[in-house]
Amino acid sequence: MEESIPALINRMEQSKDFIKWTIEGPTSCILSYYTTLVDSKIVNRHILPTIKEEKRSSLDELQSYLPLEKMIMTDDPEKIKNYLLQGFVFIQMEERHSQGLLIPASKREGRKISIPEVEFSVVGPKEAFVESIDTNINLVRKRITKTQLTIEEVSVGSYTETRIAILYIDEIADKENVQTVLQRLHNINYDQVIDSSFISQMISDNSNSPFPLFLDTERPDRTVEALIEGKISIIVDGSPHSIIAPSTFTEFLSSSDDYFIPWPLASTFRLIRLFAVLFSVLITSLYVAVLTHHVEMIPDQLMATIVTSRANIPFPPILEVIILEFAIELLREAGARLPSKIGQTIGIVGGIVIGTAAVDAGLTSNVLLILVALGALASFTTPVYQFSNTIRLIRFPFIIGAQIWGVLGIGIISAFLIGHLIQLKSIGRPFLAPLYPTRLKDLKDAFIRLPFNKQYTRPFEVRPTDPTRFNKSLADEKRDIDE
């Protein structure tokens, strides 16, 4: 049975921050609202003066004099409840009347726009998303001044009813991608959505994969770049991050800085990041494999150094590696959970003290200590934090495989990993593109970045409706006259 308006107001009055206020004067009426959600300045400057200045015979007349937008006249208790919880003021002429006027007066609290903390760049824009969805949409809108930028909204979470905005450029984005995202968002049945990371897990094609299938960014400029390529952005109210879909493996190795510096430098740095990822994943497993199964692979000049460093070590290489890797992970977690100034100190001092003490105590060799430290450092070169967490995890299967089968074990685990990556999809699009399926034209902005005048087409893997960025022949004609 549907709840009546008086019963709804009486139930809401049980909360201490809800008031029902009877105003006597030329226009007698009843105001009901949550004090914690409503901006008192709007009530005192706009609503109360309009009510008290002279008699208003009806709510329609009162509505015509109020200098506010998006007012709603309704007698639906469910709608009244929803809007009261969004920061609206509900006005009735008399309590027994079934109809009332909802007036927007929500309080806007939040931090100001600041510089990116996770994806900081030396050059380029210094704006980052904040927790307000309207502010975040504004940061995108002011960069794309076209009516084709389309925004659709859904609410998710039976208790939180979190606003989620889906952004795409209508004449570029593939309609199938848009419908896939909307359908998955509508199919979410959960009681709360606090952050965009909830959404990225709930609409993921494979929630059991350690690899992030959606690019998570705090930079409006990177979101705009993705939208113009034909991708979709998902912005969640209360989250300072945007989700970009579909995403590919190579995007997690690219940084915003890559587009603000000359292309030879950008390409070099991307290749360095790729090498760093491979080094971080494989270095300790190769150490275990060589010392356990393939000692003959060690050069004679290096053998003396390794024998000397391991002369007093009581543990086999696998246990030695696990001890050091576990110590590194403890330092990482401690540094991440403590306040920033303390965390930096703990990371530096703890690493030096523990590393030196472990070598002096004969628990590990100094050669392995150097390799583990370099591997940990290499994992931080990835521009996307979620991807660096993945690297931390997948090291351990390689170490176990190296202990059991040596280099063959590393090859077996690599085959399983590549097979897993080939199967992954991001909203139905291949995650390993443009490597698999191979798209040679899309390699121009994958592991290397070619000049902008070579990137005249959008990535094929997102199936853009308009695949052409600019007319290549026209651009070639406009080159400098001295060239």
Phi, psi and omega in degrees: 000136184287137181284137178283164181295314177301321179293322178297314180296319179297321179292320180292333179293347177293339177274136186292339181266009178253132179234147170242116193242117178267122182254124176259141180159202179305321177240105179277131180203173182238125177255134177228131179190165175271120182295331181281346181254343186257140176280114183297334179296321179294319180296314186282330184267332187242312187284307184296315178300322180294323180289321189270344188290323175198168186289134174246125187281339183209167177294327178297318178293318178299319180297323182291338181264343182285129182274052183227157182257165171060038174281148187230127173262124185205159172234015181270112182301324180294317178293320178299316180299313183298317182285327174300322180284352176259002178099026176267156173256132181255124182243131174236143175289319175218152186296328183281349179292141182274347183249147179213172182246126177262125184240126180290127180209034188291148179273129181256102178247141179168167181277160180281162178297130182232182180281154177298136179261324182270318182250052181292141176231145181291317176246167180097180182300150181243026178258144178229155176298154175239189185278353181268124182293324180293319177296318181295320178295322177299320180296329177279316183300320183288347178263335177244098185265055179229144179290345181289345175292112185253139180234125174242147183237143171224161175245132183230140180107114183295333178258317183278331183046054184288132176286132178231126180255133176251117184250136175199160177264118192301321185273000180243313186294142178288129184296328179294320177298317180297314180295325178298314180296314181298318181296317181293324178292319179293333182277355180291128177233091184212155187276341182212144171226110185261329187213164179296335178297331174299313183295317182298329177281324185285331181255010181293146177291332179216097184285351180267357182277141176285348182274134174290129183262355176231137178284128180251121184225148175256005185257122176298325181295324178288326176295317179297318178302317180293319179298319181289337174283349180106012181268179184241141177245137177243120180245128184251131178296129182096357181240134178271028182226154175244140177262133180246129181219146351284159180237159180235164182301318185292336180294334181283353176256357181258147181241158176299328179300335183299335182262357181254000180234163180304147188296327177298321178293316181299317180295320179297315181295325177295318178294325176297318179296319178298314177299320181297321179296312179298319179297315182296322182285322193258341192297314182287326178292323176295323177300313179295316183297315184291314183287337182267319189238338190228054181298332181294346179282344183281127177298151183300322181295326181276335183300319182297319180296316182291320179297318179296317182290334182256011186299322184251015181275121183277353186255153171290163183304322183297316180290323177299316180294315182297320179300313182290318179298319179295320178296319178296317180295323177298316179297321178297312181294319179296317179294326181284328186271337180276160173307150192305314183294319179290320181299319178296319180294316179299318181297315183288306183295315180299318180296317180293312184295310183294317180298313180295317181294322181295320179291315180296327180280353179078023179273338181207161180270154179291334176296312179295322179301318178295316182295317180294319178296317178294321177296318178295319179295320180295328181292339180277355180283346179289132185289340184254123186298319181299326181289325177295327174295322178298317179300319179302323184282315189286353175298323189291320173301324178294321178296317179295316178298322179294323179292323184278311187239002181073217180298327176301320178297321177297320178296320180295313179297323178297320179296316177297319181294316179295319177300320178295317180295323179297325182281340185291145176225152175241110191043045175087357180257144184302129181285332184269002176297147005268015177284316177216118353294149186289124176234096186300323181294330182278351179287353180292345178221048180246262178281340172232161176240115178281167179302159182298328181288351175265348184260065184268359176235152177277159181303130184288332186294341179268001178053057181293144177295322175245099186283351186262125176282314180204166181280111185296316182295323179292322179293322179295327180291336185264020177290160185302145185292334181281348185284000000 
